[in-house]
C-alpha cells in the first residue's frame, strides 16, 4: 500500500467520525497450539516392495495439521496411524531439510 492510499483511509475515517488508522486490529492473544520442537524419523519396508517414512513425537493437538502441511509440501500421500505420521515413500532427506528449516530438531534415521 502506498502513502496516498493510507492517508485517504485516515481522511475517510476522520470524516465519518471513526477512530482508527485504517490498519487491521491485531488478533487477540489466545492459547496457541503446542509447538513442534523435536521429532523422530524412521523408515519401514512394507509388503509389496512399498516403503514409508514415519514421524513420531508430534504433539497430539497438532498432528493432523502437521500431517496436512507435510503432505502438501512434499507432494505425497500420508496418514495418521496410532499417533504416528506415516508419509508414503522414503522422504527422510526431504523431511530433515524441511523440518530443520522450521527449527525442529530431527532425531532417528536421517536418510
Secondary structure as GFF3:
##gff-version 3
##sequence-region A 1 111
A	DSSP	alpha_helix	3	16	.	.	.	ID=ss1
A	DSSP	beta_strand	38	46	.	.	.	ID=ss2
A	DSSP	beta_strand	50	56	.	.	.	ID=ss3
A	DSSP	three_ten_helix	60	62	.	.	.	ID=ss4
A	DSSP	alpha_helix	63	74	.	.	.	ID=ss5
A	DSSP	beta_strand	78	81	.	.	.	ID=ss6
A	DSSP	beta_strand	84	88	.	.	.	ID=ss7
A	DSSP	alpha_helix	92	101	.	.	.	ID=ss8
A	DSSP	beta_strand	105	108	.	.	.	ID=ss9
###
